[in-house]
Amino acid sequence: MSILSFPRLASWLTVSALTLSTLTACNPPKSGDQIADAANGEACAPEIAELEFAILTTESHENLKSNWEPLLAQMSTAVGRPVIGFYATDYAGIVEAMGAGKVQVAWYGGKSYIEAAERSDAEAFGQVLSLDGTKGYHSYLITNKDNAIVDGIDPEAGNGDKYVVEHAADLTLAFNDPNSTSGFLVPSYYVFAQQGVNAETIFDEILYAGSHEATALAVAEDQVDVATNNSFILGRLQETNPEALEKIQIIWTSPIIPNDPLAYRKDLPDCLKESIQTFFFNYDNEAILLSLQWTGFAPARDEDWDIVRELQVAKDILDVQNSIGLSEEDKQAELDELNKKLEALK
């Protein structure tokens, strides 16, 4: 099963950069009067006294709060009511909280968003922009620079994926969260499924560390041999813990994958959705954006993450094809169902 079997995924991966001006051309920034009107919370949905905003679990709560609380305070002013940060302990907690109506707005990863869209009434409206202004980032496999893995590969070539699979029986691996895009889904497909193996069965030990920061520190402190991570978090580590970053070696880099979505509940009043969009699409606090490793926010739609949906189905198809525990009849039945899902995304 080749990646070229998935047209949308293959075509999207050929696009390495889009400028901010192109992204916002179809939805230009509003004037000052329009921003003020949209931010008039007293005139819009007064029955909603406050909003809870769920924050993706990528770092320690202390780091996340120091970065997000100033933004949420500014958002509170813009939408005319308090915006309270909801810092879940795992990715699934954010999906469940929105489904239960506890949170109304959230910063998701791609994989957690598509689950929230399916079962928690989440609706993407925006997407973060990388430091270079693009809509993509990379997943990594990392190891400690003193680990023997480094001697067995060419770090510049980033060919550590094959070495890791070949020597998995003697290695420990740390994912961050099973609902993470860059920390689980992307490496599960590109590193393991495409090499015909299941990570859960080939390693000496697998850990789920909970956040990208935790997997990075586990590698830096030589607690695991290999871990997943991404370009955003290693960029953050340069600011928060450069000593740890100095000990980390990237040994595999994924193709570009779509940046994280911002989403709100579908049932929010239209005027409040407009107010939220206006705040993010005009947000220009450079210091806060830099702390998050972003340059801003661009308009987006739910279908922008069909790429991630295809990637999930692609992984599932390869898992079924490589399964030794299914009869040929059961295997074909599952493949037929997965191919129906794939066809529906085209």
SERO-4910 file (N, C-alpha, C, O; in steps of 0.05 Angstrom, whole numbers):
BEGIN
 pado doro    nc1    nc2    nc3   cac1   cac2   cac3    cc1    cc2    cc3    oc1    oc2    oc3
  Met    A     17    -24      0      0      0      0     18     25      0     31     30     20
  Ser    A     17     40    -21     34     63    -24     19     88    -15     -6     89    -17
  Ile    A     34    108     -6     21    134      0      8    146    -24    -12    161    -21
  Leu    A     17    139    -48      6    150    -72    -22    139    -78    -36    148    -96
  Ser    A    -31    119    -62    -58    109    -65    -78    128    -52   -102    123    -54
  Phe    A    -69    149    -39    -87    167    -25    -83    195    -37    -66    210    -28
  Pro    A   -100    202    -58    -95    225    -74    -93    251    -59    -74    267    -63
  Arg    A   -112    256    -40   -111    282    -26    -86    284     -9    -73    305     -8
  Leu    A    -79    262      5    -55    262     22    -31    267      5    -13    283     12
  Ala    A    -28    253    -18     -5    256    -34     -2    284    -46     20    295    -46
  Ser    A    -24    295    -55    -23    322    -67    -17    343    -46     -2    362    -51
  Trp    A    -28    340    -22    -23    360     -1      6    360      8     17    381     13
  Leu    A     18    336      9     45    335     18     65    347     -1     88    351      6
  Thr    A     56    353    -26     74    367    -45     75    396    -40     93    410    -52
  Val    A     57    407    -24     57    436    -19     72    441      7     63    433     28
  Ser    A     95    454      5    112    458     28    108    484     42    115    487     65
  Ala    A     96    504     29     93    530     41     70    546     27     67    544      3
  Leu    A     55    561     43     35    580     34     39    606     49     43    606     73
  Thr    A     38    628     35     43    654     49     18    662     64     -4    654     57
  Leu    A     22    678     85      0    688    101    -19    705     84    -43    704     89
  Ser    A     -8    720     66    -26    737     49    -44    720     32    -67    728     28
  Thr    A    -34    698     22    -51    680      7    -73    668     24    -96    666     15
  Leu    A    -65    660     48    -84    646     66   -107    665     74   -130    656     77
  Thr    A   -101    690     77   -122    709     87   -135    725     65   -153    741     71
  Ala    A   -128    720     40   -139    735     18   -169    732     16   -184    751     10
  Cys    A   -179    707     22   -208    703     20   -223    711     45   -247    710     46
  Asn    A   -208    718     66   -221    727     91   -204    749    103   -191    744    123
  Pro    A   -204    773     91   -186    794    100   -192    804    128   -215    801    137
  Pro    A   -172    816    142   -177    826    169   -199    848    168   -202    863    149
  Lys    A   -214    849    190   -236    868    192   -225    895    201   -203    897    212
  Ser    A   -241    916    197   -234    942    206   -236    944    236   -247    926    249
  Gly    A   -226    966    247   -228    970    276   -256    971    286   -263    960    307
  Asp    A   -274    984    270   -302    985    278   -315    958    278   -331    951    295
  Gln    A   -308    942    257   -319    915    256   -310    898    279   -325    882    290
  Ile    A   -284    901    287   -274    886    310   -289    893    335   -297    876    351
  Ala    A   -293    919    339   -307    929    363   -335    918    364   -345    910    385
  Asp    A   -349    919    340   -376    909    339   -378    879    346   -395    870    361
  Ala    A   -359    863    334   -359    834    338   -352    828    367   -361    807    377
  Ala    A   -336    845    380   -328    839    407   -348    848    428   -343    845    452
  Asn    A   -370    859    420   -390    869    439   -405    846    451   -427    840    442
  Gly    A   -394    833    472   -406    810    483   -433    815    496   -450    797    497
  Glu    A   -438    839    506   -463    845    519   -486    844    500   -509    838    507
  Ala    A   -481    849    474   -502    848    454   -504    821    441   -523    816    426
  Cys    A   -485    803    447   -485    777    434   -487    755    455   -469    752    472
  Ala    A   -508    739    453   -511    715    470   -505    720    499   -488    707    511
  Pro    A   -520    739    512   -514    745    540   -520    721    559   -511    721    581
  Glu    A   -535    702    549   -541    678    565   -516    661    570   -516    644    588
  Ile    A   -496    665    553   -470    650    556   -452    668    573   -439    686    562
  Ala    A   -450    662    599   -436    680    617   -406    679    614   -392    698    619
  Glu    A   -396    656    606   -367    652    602   -362    630    582   -379    614    576
  Leu    A   -337    629    572   -328    608    555   -306    592    568   -289    604    581
  Glu    A   -305    566    564   -282    550    572   -267    542    547   -278    532    528
  Phe    A   -241    547    548   -223    542    525   -204    520    532   -188    522    551
  Ala    A   -206    498    518   -189    474    523   -162    477    509   -161    484    486
  Ile    A   -141    471    524   -114    473    514   -101    446    511   -102    430    530
  Leu    A    -91    440    487    -78    415    481    -55    409    500    -39    427    506
  Thr    A    -53    384    509    -32    377    529     -6    371    514     -1    348    507
  Thr    A     10    392    510     36    388    496     59    392    515     81    381    511
  Glu    A     55    407    537     76    413    556     64    411    584     41    404    588
  Ser    A     81    417    604     71    419    632     50    440    634     50    460    619
  His    A     32    437    653     11    457    657     23    484    663     11    505    655
  Glu    A     45    485    678     57    511    685     66    526    660     60    550    657
  Asn    A     79    512    641     87    524    616     63    533    599     63    555    588
  Leu    A     43    515    597     20    522    581      6    546    592     -2    564    577
  Lys    A      2    547    618    -12    570    630      3    596    626     -9    617    620
  Ser    A     29    596    629     44    620    626     42    631    597     44    655    593
  Asn    A     39    613    578     36    622    550      8    629    543      3    649    528
  Trp    A    -12    615    553    -39    618    544    -55    638    560    -73    651    549
  Glu    A    -50    641    586    -67    659    602    -68    688    592    -89    700    592
  Pro    A    -45    699    583    -46    726    572    -64    728    548    -79    747    544
  Leu    A    -63    708    530    -80    707    506   -109    705    514   -126    718    503
  Leu    A   -115    687    534   -143    684    542   -154    709    555   -178    715    552
  Ala    A   -137    723    569   -146    749    581   -153    769    560   -174    783    562
  Gln    A   -137    770    539   -144    788    516   -169    779    502   -185    795    493
  Met    A   -172    752    499   -196    742    486   -221    748    503   -242    754    491
  Ser    A   -218    748    529   -241    754    547   -251    782    540   -275    787    539
  Thr    A   -233    801    537   -241    829    531   -254    830    503   -274    844    500
  Ala    A   -243    815    484   -253    816    457   -281    805    454   -297    815    438
  Val    A   -287    783    469   -313    771    466   -333    779    488   -356    770    488
  Gly    A   -324    796    506   -342    808    525   -351    790    548   -373    794    558
  Arg    A   -335    771    555   -342    753    577   -316    737    585   -298    735    568
  Pro    A   -314    727    609   -290    712    617   -286    688    599   -305    673    592
  Val    A   -260    683    592   -252    659    578   -234    644    596   -212    653    603
  Ile    A   -242    620    605   -228    605    625   -212    582    612   -223    567    596
  Gly    A   -187    580    619   -171    558    608   -177    531    620   -180    529    644
  Phe    A   -180    511    603   -185    483    612   -161    467    603   -157    462    580
  Tyr    A   -145    459    623   -120    445    617   -124    415    623   -121    406    646
  Ala    A   -130    400    603   -135    371    607   -109    356    612    -88    366    605
  Thr    A   -112    333    624    -88    317    629    -81    299    606    -58    288    605
  Asp    A    -99    296    586    -92    281    562   -110    291    539   -128    307    543
  Tyr    A   -103    282    515   -117    291    491   -147    283    492   -164    299    485
  Ala    A   -152    259    501   -180    249    502   -197    267    520   -221    270    515
  Gly    A   -185    278    541   -200    294    559   -212    319    546   -234    327    553
  Ile    A   -198    330    526   -209    353    512   -232    345    494   -252    359    493
  Val    A   -229    323    480   -251    313    463   -276    308    480   -298    316    473
  Glu    A   -273    295    503   -295    288    520   -308    313    532   -332    315    535
  Ala    A   -291    333    540   -301    357    552   -318    373    533   -339    384    540
  Met    A   -310    375    507   -327    389    488   -352    374    482   -374    386    480
  Gly    A   -351    347    481   -374    331    476   -395    334    499   -419    334    494
  Ala    A   -385    338    523   -403    341    546   -412    370    550   -428    376    568
  Gly    A   -403    388    533   -410    416    535   -395    432    556   -402    454    562
  Lys    A   -374    419    568   -359    433    588   -342    455    576   -338    476    588
  Val    A   -330    450    552   -314    470    539   -328    478    512   -342    461    500
  Gln    A   -324    502    504   -337    512    480   -318    518    457   -325    519    434
  Val    A   -292    522    464   -271    528    445   -247    512    452   -242    506    476
  Ala    A   -231    504    432   -208    487    438   -186    490    417   -191    495    394
  Trp    A   -162    486    427   -138    482    409   -133    452    409   -127    440    429
  Tyr    A   -137    440    385   -134    411    382   -108    405    366    -97    422    353
  Gly    A   -101    379    367    -83    368    346   -101    357    324   -125    354    328
  Gly    A    -89    350    301   -106    341    279   -121    315    285   -145    314    279
  Lys    A   -108    295    297   -122    270    303   -143    274    324   -165    263    321
  Ser    A   -137    289    346   -158    293    366   -181    309    355   -204    306    363
  Tyr    A   -175    328    336   -197    344    325   -216    326    309   -240    329    311
  Ile    A   -206    308    292   -224    293    275   -242    275    292   -264    268    285
  Glu    A   -232    266    315   -248    251    334   -269    269    347   -292    261    350
  Ala    A   -261    294    354   -280    313    366   -301    321    346   -325    325    353
  Ala    A   -294    324    320   -313    331    300   -334    309    296   -357    314    290
  Glu    A   -325    284    299   -342    261    295   -362    257    318   -385    249    314
  Arg    A   -353    262    343   -370    255    365   -373    276    387   -386    271    407
  Ser    A   -362    300    382   -364    321    403   -374    347    392   -371    368    406
  Asp    A   -385    348    368   -397    372    356   -376    394    353   -382    418    355
  Ala    A   -351    387    348   -330    407    343   -330    416    314   -336    400    296
  Glu    A   -325    441    310   -324    453    283   -299    471    281   -296    491    295
  Ala    A   -281    463    263   -256    478    259   -263    505    246   -279    506    227
  Phe    A   -250    526    255   -253    552    243   -227    565    236   -225    584    220
  Gly    A   -205    556    249   -179    568    244   -157    548    247   -161    525    255
  Gln    A   -133    557    240   -109    540    241    -85    557    248    -83    580    239
  Val    A    -67    546    264    -43    561    272    -24    562    249    -23    545    232
  Leu    A     -8    584    248     13    587    228     41    584    241     46    595    262
  Ser    A     58    569    227     85    565    237    101    590    237     92    611    226
  Leu    A    125    589    249    142    613    250    150    623    223    156    647    220
  Asp    A    150    606    203    156    615    176    131    623    160    132    628    136
  Gly    A    108    624    174     83    632    161     68    611    147     47    616    134
  Thr    A     77    586    148     65    564    133     45    549    151     43    553    176
  Lys    A     30    531    139      9    516    153     18    487    159      1    470    165
  Gly    A     44    481    158     53    454    163     75    452    183     89    472    188
  Tyr    A     79    428    194    101    422    212    110    393    209     99    379    191
  His    A    129    384    224    140    358    221    139    342    247    142    353    269
  Ser    A    135    316    245    138    297    266    166    286    266    178    284    244
  Tyr    A    177    280    289    205    270    291    206    244    307    189    238    324
  Leu    A    227    228    302    237    209    321    263    221    332    279    232    316
  Ile    A    267    220    358    290    231    371    304    211    389    291    192    398
  Thr    A    329    215    393    344    199    412    365    216    426    369    239    419
  Asn    A    377    206    447    399    220    460    424    219    443    430    199    431
  Lys    A    438    242    442    462    243    425    483    222    433    500    215    416
  Asp    A    483    213    458    502    193    467    492    165    463    507    146    470
  Asn    A    468    161    453    457    134    449    471    121    426    479    134    406
  Ala    A    474     95    428    488     79    407    473     81    380    485     75    359
  Ile    A    447     88    381    432     90    356    447    110    337    448    105    312
  Val    A    457    131    348    469    152    331    493    141    315    498    150    293
  Asp    A    507    122    327    530    110    313    522     91    290    537     85    272
  Gly    A    496     82    291    487     63    271    472     76    247    464     61    229
  Ile    A    469    102    248    454    115    226    469    139    216    490    146    226
  Asp    A    457    152    196    467    178    186    447    199    195    427    203    182
  Pro    A    453    214    217    434    233    227    426    254    206    404    264    206
  Glu    A    445    262    189    439    282    169    419    271    149    402    286    138
  Ala    A    420    245    143    401    233    124    374    228    137    354    224    123
  Gly    A    373    228    164    348    223    178    337    195    173    312    192    171
  Asn    A    354    176    171    346    148    164    343    130    188    345    106    186
  Gly    A    338    142    211    337    127    236    312    109    238    312     91    254
  Asp    A    292    114    221    267     98    222    273     68    217    263     51    231
  Lys    A    290     63    197    296     35    190    313     22    212    308     -1    220
  Tyr    A    332     37    223    349     26    245    331     19    269    334     -2    281
  Val    A    313     37    276    296     33    299    279      8    296    277     -7    315
  Val    A    268      4    273    251    -20    269    268    -45    270    260    -65    282
  Glu    A    292    -44    258    309    -68    257    319    -76    285    324    -99    290
  His    A    323    -56    303    334    -61    329    313    -57    352    321    -55    375
  Ala    A    288    -57    344    267    -51    364    266    -69    388    260    -60    410
  Ala    A    273    -94    384    272   -113    406    291   -106    429    288   -115    451
  Asp    A    311    -89    423    330    -81    443    326    -52    452    343    -41    467
  Leu    A    305    -39    443    301    -11    448    275     -5    464    256    -21    463
  Thr    A    275     17    478    251     28    490    241     52    474    257     68    465
  Leu    A    215     54    472    203     75    456    182     91    473    168     79    488
  Ala    A    182    117    470    162    134    483    145    149    463    155    166    448
  Phe    A    119    142    462     99    159    449     90    180    469     96    177    493
  Asn    A     77    201    460     66    219    480     37    212    488     31    209    511
  Asp    A     19    209    468     -9    204    473    -21    190    449    -15    198    426
  Pro    A    -37    170    452    -49    155    429    -67    172    412    -74    164    390
  Asn    A    -76    196    422    -92    214    406    -76    236    393    -88    255    382
  Ser    A    -50    235    395    -33    255    383    -28    250    353    -25    227    345
  Thr    A    -28    271    337    -21    268    309      8    262    305     16    241    295
  Ser    A     25    282    313     54    279    308     67    260    328     88    248    322
  Gly    A     55    256    351     67    239    372     58    210    371     67    194    387
  Phe    A     39    204    353     30    176    351     21    169    322     33    151    310
  Leu    A      1    182    311    -10    174    286     11    175    263     14    155    249
  Val    A     24    197    260     43    200    238     66    180    239     71    166    220
  Pro    A     80    178    262    101    157    263     90    129    261    103    111    250
  Ser    A     66    124    272     54     97    270     50     89    241     54     66    234
  Tyr    A     43    108    224     39    102    196     65    101    181     72     81    169
  Tyr    A     80    123    182    104    126    164    127    108    174    141     97    157
  Val    A    131    106    200    154     91    210    147     61    212    163     44    204
  Phe    A    124     55    223    119     27    230    100     13    209    108     -8    198
  Ala    A     77     24    205     58     10    186     70      7    159     66    -14    146
  Gln    A     84     27    149     95     25    122    119      5    121    127     -3     99
  Gln    A    130     -2    143    150    -23    144    139    -50    152    153    -69    156
  Gly    A    112    -51    154     99    -76    158    100    -87    187     98   -111    191
  Val    A    103    -68    206    105    -77    234     86    -61    252     77    -40    244
  Asn    A     80    -72    275     64    -59    295     82    -52    318     94    -69    331
  Ala    A     84    -26    324    102    -17    345     96    -30    372    114    -34    388
  Glu    A     70    -36    377     62    -47    403     74    -74    408     75    -83    431
  Thr    A     83    -88    387     93   -116    391    123   -119    387    133   -140    393
  Ile    A    137    -99    376    165   -104    369    185    -92    388    208   -100    387
  Phe    A    177    -74    405    196    -60    423    199    -75    449    181    -89    458
  Asp    A    222    -72    461    227    -82    488    207    -71    508    198    -84    526
  Glu    A    201    -44    505    182    -31    522    172     -6    508    187      8    495
  Ile    A    146      0    512    134     24    501    121     40    524    107     28    541
  Leu    A    127     65    525    115     83    545     98    104    532    103    112    509
  Tyr    A     78    114    547     62    137    538     66    159    558     56    158    581
  Ala    A     82    178    550     92    198    569     72    220    575     75    234    595
  Gly    A     52    224    557     31    244    563     34    270    547     13    281    540
  Ser    A     58    279    543     62    304    528     87    303    512    105    286    517
  His    A     89    321    492    114    322    476    137    331    493    160    322    490
  Glu    A    132    349    511    154    358    529    165    335    545    189    332    549
  Ala    A    147    318    555    155    295    571    172    275    555    191    264    565
  Thr    A    164    270    530    180    252    514    208    264    508    228    249    508
  Ala    A    209    290    503    235    303    498    253    300    522    277    294    520
  Leu    A    242    305    546    258    304    570    266    275    577    288    270    587
  Ala    A    249    256    570    256    228    574    280    220    558    297    205    567
  Val    A    282    231    533    305    226    516    329    241    527    351    229    529
  Ala    A    326    266    534    348    282    544    361    270    569    385    272    573
  Glu    A    343    259    586    353    247    611    360    217    608    366    204    627
  Asp    A    360    207    583    369    180    576    351    159    590    361    138    599
  Gln    A    325    165    592    307    146    605    295    127    584    286    105    591
  Val    A    295    135    559    285    118    537    305    120    514    320    140    512
  Asp    A    304    101    496    322    102    473    312    120    451    327    135    439
  Val    A    286    118    446    273    133    423    247    145    433    234    133    450
  Ala    A    240    168    422    215    180    428    205    196    404    220    203    386
  Thr    A    178    200    403    166    217    383    166    246    392    166    251    416
  Asn    A    167    264    373    165    293    380    158    308    355    151    296    334
  Asn    A    159    335    356    153    350    332    169    377    331    182    384    351
  Ser    A    168    390    309    184    414    305    175    437    322    191    453    331
  Phe    A    149    439    329    140    460    347    152    457    375    163    477    385
  Ile    A    151    434    386    160    430    413    190    432    416    199    443    436
  Leu    A    205    422    397    234    425    399    241    455    396    261    464    407
  Gly    A    225    470    381    229    499    380    224    512    406    238    530    415
  Arg    A    203    503    420    196    513    447    218    506    466    225    522    484
  Leu    A    229    482    464    250    473    483    275    491    481    289    494    501
  Gln    A    279    502    458    302    521    456    299    544    475    318    555    485
  Glu    A    273    552    481    268    574    500    265    564    529    275    577    547
  Thr    A    253    541    533    246    532    560    268    515    573    271    515    597
  Asn    A    283    500    556    303    482    568    325    476    547    327    453    537
  Pro    A    341    496    540    361    492    519    382    470    527    393    458    509
  Glu    A    387    466    553    406    445    561    396    418    553    411    401    544
  Ala    A    369    414    556    358    388    547    359    385    517    365    364    506
  Leu    A    352    406    503    352    405    473    380    398    463    383    384    443
  Glu    A    401    408    476    428    403    467    435    373    467    453    364    453
  Lys    A    420    357    483    426    329    486    410    312    466    413    287    464
  Ile    A    392    325    450    373    310    433    383    310    404    392    330    393
  Gln    A    381    286    392    388    283    364    362    274    348    350    254    356
  Ile    A    355    289    327    333    280    310    344    258    291    364    262    278
  Ile    A    330    236    290    339    214    273    319    207    251    326    191    233
  Trp    A    296    219    251    277    215    229    258    239    228    249    248    249
  Thr    A    251    248    204    233    271    200    211    262    181    216    251    160
  Ser    A    186    268    189    163    261    172    160    280    149    172    301    148
  Pro    A    143    272    129    133    292    110    118    314    125    111    310    149
  Ile    A    113    337    112     99    358    125     70    350    131     58    336    115
  Ile    A     60    358    154     33    351    162     18    377    170     31    396    178
  Pro    A     -8    378    168    -23    403    173    -21    412    202    -23    396    220
  Asn    A    -18    438    205    -17    450    232    -43    445    247    -63    437    236
  Asp    A    -42    451    273    -64    446    291    -88    465    286    -85    488    279
  Pro    A   -112    454    289   -136    470    286   -145    483    312   -139    474    334
  Leu    A   -160    505    309   -176    517    330   -205    510    323   -213    512    300
  Ala    A   -221    503    343   -248    495    338   -267    505    360   -258    509    383
  Tyr    A   -292    508    353   -312    514    374   -335    494    370   -337    480    350
  Arg    A   -353    494    389   -377    477    386   -395    488    364   -399    512    362
  Lys    A   -407    470    349   -424    478    327   -448    494    337   -459    510    322
  Asp    A   -457    489    361   -482    501    370   -478    529    383   -497    540    394
  Leu    A   -454    540    382   -450    567    392   -466    586    374   -468    582    350
  Pro    A   -477    608    385   -491    628    369   -472    640    347   -448    643    352
  Asp    A   -483    646    324   -466    656    302   -452    681    310   -429    685    301
  Cys    A   -464    699    325   -451    724    332   -426    719    350   -407    733    348
  Leu    A   -428    698    366   -405    692    383   -383    678    367   -359    683    372
  Lys    A   -391    661    348   -371    650    330   -356    672    315   -331    671    312
  Glu    A   -371    692    306   -359    714    291   -339    729    309   -318    737    300
  Ser    A   -347    734    334   -330    748    353   -304    733    358   -282    744    359
  Ile    A   -306    706    361   -282    690    365   -264    690    341   -240    693    344
  Gln    A   -275    687    317   -259    688    293   -245    715    290   -221    716    284
  Thr    A   -260    737    295   -248    763    292   -224    767    311   -204    778    303
  Phe    A   -226    756    335   -204    759    354   -179    744    344   -158    756    343
  Phe    A   -183    719    335   -159    704    327   -148    713    300   -123    715    297
  Phe    A   -164    720    281   -154    727    255   -140    755    255   -127    762    236
  Asn    A   -145    770    276   -131    796    278   -111    797    301   -100    818    308
  Tyr    A   -105    774    312    -87    773    335    -58    778    326    -48    764    308
  Asp    A    -45    797    339    -18    804    330      2    809    353     22    824    349
  Asn    A     -3    797    376     16    801    399     40    783    393     39    758    398
  Glu    A     61    795    383     84    779    374     98    764    396    107    741    392
  Ala    A     99    776    420    112    762    442     98    736    450    111    716    454
  Ile    A     72    737    452     56    714    459     57    693    437     60    669    442
  Leu    A     54    702    412     56    684    389     83    670    388     84    646    383
  Leu    A    104    684    393    131    672    392    134    651    414    147    631    410
  Ser    A    123    656    437    124    637    459    110    611    452    117    590    462
  Leu    A     91    613    434     76    589    425     88    577    400     78    557    390
  Gln    A    109    590    389    122    581    364    104    585    340    105    569    322
  Trp    A     87    606    340     69    612    318     73    641    309     86    657    323
  Thr    A     63    647    286     62    675    276     34    686    274     31    710    269
  Gly    A     14    669    278    -13    679    277    -33    656    271    -26    633    275
  Phe    A    -57    664    262    -78    645    257    -91    651    230    -95    674    223
  Ala    A    -98    630    216   -111    633    189   -138    619    189   -142    600    204
  Pro    A   -156    629    173   -182    615    170   -178    587    160   -160    581    145
  Ala    A   -196    569    169   -194    541    161   -222    529    162   -241    540    174
  Arg    A   -225    505    150   -250    491    149   -246    462    157   -223    452    157
  Asp    A   -267    449    164   -265    421    174   -251    403    153   -234    387    161
  Glu    A   -256    407    128   -244    389    107   -214    393    105   -201    376     92
  Asp    A   -203    414    116   -174    417    115   -160    395    130   -136    390    126
  Trp    A   -174    380    147   -162    358    162   -171    331    151   -167    310    164
  Asp    A   -183    331    127   -188    305    114   -162    291    108   -162    266    106
  Ile    A   -141    306    105   -114    293    102   -108    275    125    -98    253    121
  Val    A   -114    284    149   -108    268    173   -128    245    174   -120    223    183
  Arg    A   -152    249    165   -171    227    164   -161    205    145   -163    181    151
  Glu    A   -151    214    122   -140    194    103   -116    180    115   -113    155    111
  Leu    A    -99    194    129    -76    182    141    -84    161    162    -71    140    164
  Gln    A   -105    167    177   -115    147    197   -125    122    183   -119    100    191
  Val    A   -141    126    161   -151    103    146   -128     87    134   -127     63    134
  Ala    A   -108    102    123    -85     89    110    -70     71    131    -63     49    124
  Lys    A    -66     82    155    -53     66    176    -70     42    182    -59     19    185
  Asp    A    -97     45    185   -114     23    192   -113      1    170   -113    -22    176
  Ile    A   -112     10    145   -111    -10    123    -85    -26    124    -86    -50    122
  Leu    A    -63    -12    129    -38    -27    130    -37    -45    155    -26    -67    153
  Asp    A    -49    -36    177    -50    -53    201    -66    -79    195    -57   -101    203
  Val    A    -88    -76    181   -104   -100    175    -89   -118    155    -89   -142    159
  Gln    A    -77   -106    135    -62   -122    115    -40   -138    128    -33   -160    120
  Asn    A    -28   -126    149     -5   -139    162    -13   -156    186      5   -168    199
  Ser    A    -38   -157    191    -48   -172    215    -45   -202    210    -51   -213    189
  Ile    A    -35   -216    231    -33   -246    229    -55   -259    246    -56   -284    247
  Gly    A    -71   -243    259    -92   -254    277   -120   -255    264   -139   -263    278
  Leu    A   -122   -247    239   -148   -247    226   -149   -268    204   -129   -272    190
  Ser    A   -172   -280    201   -176   -298    178   -177   -281    152   -182   -257    154
  Glu    A   -173   -294    130   -174   -279    104   -201   -267    100   -204   -245     89
  Glu    A   -222   -281    108   -250   -271    105   -254   -246    123   -265   -226    113
  Asp    A   -246   -247    148   -249   -224    166   -231   -201    157   -239   -177    159
  Lys    A   -208   -207    148   -190   -186    139   -202   -171    115   -201   -147    114
  Gln    A   -214   -187     96   -225   -174     72   -250   -157     80   -254   -135     69
  Ala    A   -265   -166    100   -288   -151    109   -280   -124    121   -292   -104    115
  Glu    A   -259   -125    137   -249   -100    149   -237    -81    127   -241    -57    129
  Leu    A   -223    -92    108   -212    -76     87   -233    -63     70   -231    -40     61
  Asp    A   -255    -78     64   -277    -67     49   -289    -43     64   -296    -23     51
  Glu    A   -292    -46     90   -304    -24    106   -285      0    106   -295     23    104
  Leu    A   -260     -4    109   -240     18    109   -239     31     82   -236     56     80
  Asn    A   -241     16     60   -240     28     34   -265     45     28   -264     64     13
  Lys    A   -288     37     41   -312     54     39   -307     81     52   -316    102     42
  Lys    A   -294     80     75   -287    105     89   -269    123     72   -273    147     70
  Leu    A   -249    110     60   -231    125     43   -245    137     19   -240    160     12
  Glu    A   -262    122      7   -277    131    -17   -294    155     -9   -297    174    -25
  Ala    A   -306    155     15   -323    177     23   -308    203     27   -319    224     27
  Leu    A   -281    201     31   -265    225     36   -256    237      9   -245    260     10
  Lys    A   -259    223    -13   -249    233    -38   -268    254    -50   -262    265    -72
***
